[in-house]
Amino acid sequence: IQNAPTYVNELALRPLNMAVLSVLCSLFTLWNSHTWWNSHGGWQPQLCRQAKGVSDQWVQGDQRGECSVREVHLSLGDKDEMVLMWRTHEEGCGSKVMYGRGEGPSHADSMVVEEGKVLTVQGEDMCGEPANEEVFTAYLHKAVLKINVDQSNWWYQIQGSNRVFKFKSPPKTASDSGFSFIAFGDMGQADDEHNYPGAGETVNAIAQEMRHRPVDLLIHAGDLSYASGSHHGWNHFMDSIEPFASQVPYMVSIGNYDYGYEGDGLRDPSGAGVSWFPDENDSGGECGVMSAARFSMPGARKGDKPPFWYSYNYGNVHFTVISSEHDCAPGSEQYRWLERDLSSVDRCKTPWLALVLHRPMYVVYPHEENRQIGEELRAMLEPLLLHHRVDLTIAGHVHTYFRTCAVASGECREEGITHFIAGTGGHELTSMKKGLTDSWAVEGCNDFGFLRFDVSWDSLQAQFIRTVDGRAVDEVTLRTKKGICNEWA
């Protein structure tokens, strides 16, 4: 065959037409079975032998517990990239991934094999106690998949596993085809050993929602695992989200239980060197190390500092993610970055502008301390956000659900920002004063649940889905701000 692709040893990065190869090798096997070659042990062309060897090699790790593939999850990479991560128990395990367009290896038009990298994380990498007292090594694998065709079906299979996962590539920026995403905060570990009463409910409810109404993106607005320095806690959490995070990009922001620490910040991956809330050790000394290692977010190439602050486009939405655990006062490093990011948004291509952070800027009673911090955040950030006509914010931290009107300076105004607070992913719920007394607080409930957003070019429908019964107990439709494209241009 002229110019036929070859499938070389060591799984070199190379396209392979699997359908053609399968047919050719099957025909040769049929012919071979009726010839002299068969009685002498058979013979196959090198291409077929190597393809079979690769297939056998690919799944043999399933039989080796130390190399079993765990905690599979996706995240958006930079342009035309999808990042895939997973964990193995020991070192020396393969980091290769087969992937391609279509429904799976047997129906693939073409296939690529990508060699990933291994990142190790140890207790000594943490900033403080108890995290830095733990003796462990986590072997985290990362592969970057090139996906330059928008809104098409893809599959992948990780070396050492016989499981085939599927996902859909994102729409192009400025696409008017619409998409859906789920958002929540404050989940914790969905297993019987830990006191996160709603985490299991949320995991099951999201999986159920995605079966009946698929979504394209998942957003976790901080307080991810509540591991508080325990690497086992992270393993439990990552296992629990795999059923959906292996199919849909799982995008995170940083919360106080992911980052807050006391003392020496020399190992702080954000470079801040000190927590903005120095008296809180909510992360158990992790200082964001585990969050940054386990979740690869986009933007480092363009000067962002993921997963602490970064941004990305998805279809017709620009998502800006910031850390409420770092200094965000005017003049700070994060604030200067935020100014640049918001100024760069092309509202003719992405008419929707969403801000994701952990601590909310508007807080209902009786949460006095969080309310005070929210007012401080508002004083720092709201003028800038209003100037750039941000449409909505998504936050957690307060373990209840409430939504504001389009609000500016504490008053409902047409030019304001709608704030969604959903710290309802699984950690024990907190009280909410009966009856919303603030004029800007228009809806709320004290239930475990998550937000679902369905986005089109000119409208965004938001629903709060209660996990106990799958009911939408709050719903609102936002419209794009008038003249936003002309104003930007």
N, C-alpha and C positions, 0 to 999 in steps of 0.2 A: 504494500500500500504506500503510495507516494506521500511523503510528509506526515506519516502517521505519528501521533504523539507517543512517547515512550513512558512507561511507568518504571522508573529506576529504583534501585535499592535505596534504603533510608528515606523513602517517601519524599522525594524532592518536590519542591513547590512547582507544580506543572499541571496544566489542564489535561483532563482525561475524558474522552467521550465514552462513558460507561456503557451506554446502550449499544454502540457499535462493537465495543470490545466484547460485551457479553454474547452478542449474536455470533461473532467470529469464533470465539473460543468454544461455544456450544457446538457449532458446525464442525469444528476440527475434532472435538471430543467424539462426536457421532462417527465421523470418518475413521478416526483412530481405532475405535472399538472393533472395526471389521478388517483390520490389517495385521500384518506380521508384527508391527511394532507393539500391538497390544499384548501378545504372548510373551514379549520380552520386557515387560514392565511399563510399556507405554512411553509416550514422548509428547511433550507440548512445546510450542514456541515459547521463547523466553518471556514474551509479553504476558502470556496466559499464566505461566508458572509464577512470575513475580506478582501478578494481580492476586492469585490464590494465596501466595505467601503473605501478602499484605493483609488480606482478609483474615487469615488465621492469626497473624501477629496482632491485628487491631484489637481483638477481643480477649486475648489470653490474659490480660491484666484483671479481668473479671474474676478469675480464679485465685488471685493473689490479694488477700485482704488489705495488705499494706499499700497497694496501688489502686484500690477501688476508688472510683470517681465519685466525689461528694460535692454538695453545695454548688451546683452548677447555676450560674446566673449571667445575664446579659446586661450591658449598659451601652449607651450611645458613645461612640468615639468621636474623633474629628470627622471632617467631611468624608462621606462615603465609607465610613468605618463602623463596624459593630465590634464591641469588646466582649470577649468571653472569658470567664474566670471559673475556676473550680479548685478543690482541695484534695490532696492525697495525704495518707497518714505518714508515709515515709518518703525519704529522698530516693533519687534514682528512677523515678517513674516517668514515663513518656509524657511529653507536652504537645503532641501533635494533634491536629484537628482536621478531619475531612469535612468539606462542606461544598455546597453547590446550590444552584437554583432548582426548583421543582419540589416534589413531595418526598423524595428520599433517594438513597443510593441507586436503587434498582430502576428508578424512573428519571434519573438526572440527565439533563442535556450535557452537562460537563461537571467536572469535579476538580477541586483544588485541595491540596494538603498544605496546611500552614504549620510551621514550627513555632510553638509558643516559648515562653520563658518561665522560669521558676523564681518566685520571691520567697524568701524565708523570713519569718517574724518570730522573735523570741521574747521571753519575759524581760530580759535585760534591755530590750529596745524601748521600754516604757519609761514614763517620767517619774512615777512614784508608786507608793504602796496602795493596795496589795498587788497591783499588776506586775511590778518589777520583781516580786518575790516568787512568782510562779516559774517553775522549770518546765519549759515546753518549747517545741519548735513547730510552727505551722508551715506546711509546704503549699504555697498558693501558686497556681498556674494561671498564666494569662496569655491569650492569643488574640491577635487583631485580625478580624475578617474583613476583606475588601468587598463591599456591596455597592456597586456603582449603578444598579438598576433600581429605580424607586418603586415602592409599593408592589413588590413581587414576592412570591413565596420562596423561602430558603430552608434548607435542612442542614444539620451538622451532627457529627458523631465524634466523640472524644476517644483518643487512643486509650485502650484499657477498659472500654465500656461497650456493651452491645446495644445501648439505648440510642435511638435516633430522635433528636429534638427538632422542632420546626419554629420558624419565626417569619415575620414579614418585615421587609426593609421599609424605612421611613419614606414618607412623601417628600418631594422636593420642596425647598423653601418657596413660599408664595403659592403653593398648591392650593386650589380651591375645592379639593375633593373632600375635605373634612376628615376629622379623626376623633377618637375618644381616649380619655385617660382617667385613671383612678388616683386619688390622693388621700393621704391620711398621715398621722404622726403617732409616736408614742406606742409602739406595739409590744416589744418584749418577746419572750420565748414561748412558743406554742407547744408546751409539753406539760405533763402532769406534775413535774418536780418543782416548778417555779410558780410564783404567785402573780401571774399575769392573766387574770380571769377571762378577759375577752380576746386574748391573742388567738387562741384556737378557733373561736367563733369567727374572727375576722379573716383568718387564713381560709377557712372553709367557705365563708360567704364570698370572698373575692374569687375563689376558684369556681364557685357556682355561678357568679355573675359573668365571669369570662366564658363559661360554657354556653350561656344563653345569649349574652350580648358581649361579643368580643371587644376588647380594648387594645390600644396600640402602645400604651405607655403607663408605667406605674411610678408614682412620686411618693417618697417617704420623707416627710418633713421633720426629720430629726428624732432623737431618742430611739435609736434603732433596736439594739438587742437588750439593753439594760444589763449587760454582762458585768459591768462594774469591776473590771479587772480579771474576770474569769474567762480563760480561753475556751473552756467547755461551754460557757454560756453563749459565746459567739457561734460555736459549732451547732448548738441546738437551734439558734435563731436562723442561721443560714440554711440548715436542713429544712426548716419549716417553710421558708419562702421559695424553695427550689421549684415546686410544682408550677408556679406562674412566672417566677423570675427567670426561668430557663427558656421561656417562650416570648417574653415581652421585656424591653429594656427597663431596668429597675434603677431609678435615679434618686439620689439621696441628698439631704442637707444635714448639717451637723447640729446636734442638740447638746444640752448640758450634760446628759448622761453618756455622751460620746466623747466629750472634750474636757469638761470641767475638772481641774486638778489643782493641787496645792504644791508649792515648792519649786524645785529645779525644773526649768523648761528647756534645758539644753537639747533634749530629744524631741521637742515639740515639732511635728512635721510642718506646721503652718509657718514656723519661723518667728512667731510672736514672742516666744520666750517667757511669757507669763499669761495666765488666764485672766480674762477681763473680769471675772468674778473669783478673785483669788482665795476666798474663804470657802469655796465649794469644791469638794472632791468627788463629785457625782460620778465621774467616769472610773473611779477607783484607781487613779494614776495612769489611765490609758493615754490621756492628752491627745486623743484623735489618732493615735498610731494604728490601732486596729481598724478603725473606720476607713482611714486612708489606704491601708494595705488591702483590705477586702473589697473595696469598691473603687473602681477606676472610672473617674468622671472625665469629661472632655475639657479642652481649653488650655492645657499647659503650654502648648506650642504658641498660643497667641497672648501669653502673658497672664492668664488666669491663675488661680491658686486652688485647683480642685483637690479635695471635695469641699473646701472651705468657702471659696467664692469662685463662681464660674458661670458661664451662660451657654445656651445652645438654641438653635432654631429647630422647631418641629412643625412642618407644614406651614400654617399661617400664624403660628404663635412664636414669640420670642420669650424664652424662659430665662430669667435672671435669678441666680441662687446666691444668697449671702449667708454669712454666719452671724447670728445674734450673740454668739459667745466670744466674738472678737470686737475690738474697738471699731465702731462705725460712725464716730463723730466726724463732723466736717474737718478735713485736714488729715485724717488718718489714712493709712495705706488702703484699707478696704473702701473707704468713702471715695478716695480719688479713683480707684478702679471702677466703682459703681457709676461715678460721673461719666467716665469714658465709655463704659458699656452702654448706658442708657442713651448717650449722645450718638452712638453708632447704629442704633436700631433704625432700619428702613421700614417705616410704617406703611409704605405702599406694598411691600412684600410680606411683612408680618404685621397686619393691622392690630393684632392682639399682643399685649405686653403684660406678662405675669411675673410677679416677684414671689419667690419661695424662701421662707426663713423659718426658724423654729419658734422663737418667742413672738407672740403677736403684739401688734401696736395698739390694738383696742381690746380691752378685757372687761368682761362683765363682773358685777358683784357676785359673791363676796370675796373675790380673790385680790385682796388689797395689795400684797407685795408684787404680784404679777401685774396688777393694774398700774402700780407706780413705775415699774420697769417699762411697761408698755408706753406710758406717757413720755418717758425719757427717750425711748426709741423713736417715738412719733416726732418729738422736737428735733431730733437729729435728721431723720429721713424723710418725713412727710413733705416738706417743701420741695425737695429734689424730685420725689416721686410724682407729685402733682405737676411740677413743671414739665416733666416728660410724659405726662398723661398716662400713667400706668393704669391699667384696667382693674386688676385684682391682685390680692395677695393670698397665699395659702400658708397657713401656720398650724402649729400644734401646741405643745407644752402644757396648756390648760386642758385637763382631761375631761372635757365636755365639748359639745358642739354648739356653736352659734355663728350667726352671719350678720353682717352690718348692712345698712343701706349703702349707696354710693356716698361716702362720707369724706369731708374735708374739714379739718380743724374742729372736729367734734360735732359738725352739723351736716345733715343730709343735703347734698347739693348735686346737681346734674353732673358737674365736672369732677366729682369725688371718686374715690376708690372703694370698691367692694371688697371687704375682708372676710375670708372664710377661715374659721378656726376649727380644726378637727383633730384634737389630741385624743382621739377615741379608738385608737388601733388595738388596744388590749390591756394597757396598764389600768390599775384600779381607777374607776371614775371618781371625780371630785364633784362637790355640790355646786349647784347653780341656784342663785336666789330665785325664788318662785316669782314669776313675772319679770320680764325684762324691763328694768326701770330707766335705762339710758335710751334717749330718743333715737340714737343711731343703731341700737340693737333691735333688729326686726324679727328674728326667728332663732330658736334654740331648742335643744333637748338634751337630756342626760342619758344617752344610750351609746353603746358601742356601735361603731359604724364607719363608713368611709364616704368620700365624695366621688361622684362620677360626673365628668364633664364631657359633653358632646359639642364639638366645635365645628362651625362652618365659617364661611368668609365673613359674614356680617352678624352672626349671632352665636352665643355661647350659652348652652343650657347646663345648669348645675343642679345636681340632686344629692341630698344626703340619704344614703341607703343604710337603714338599720339592719344590723347583722342578725338579730334574733329571728326575723321573719322576712328579710329581703325587701321590705317596704321602703318606698321613698317618702320620708316624713317631712322633707323640705324640698322645695323646687323653685328655681328662679331662672329667668332668661335675661342675659345681658346683651346689649347691642353695641356694636363698635362705635367709638366716639365720632361724632359728626365731623366731616372734613379732615379726618386725621391724616389721610394721604396727602392732600393738598397742603396742609399745614407743614408736614414734614418736608415736602418738596420745596 
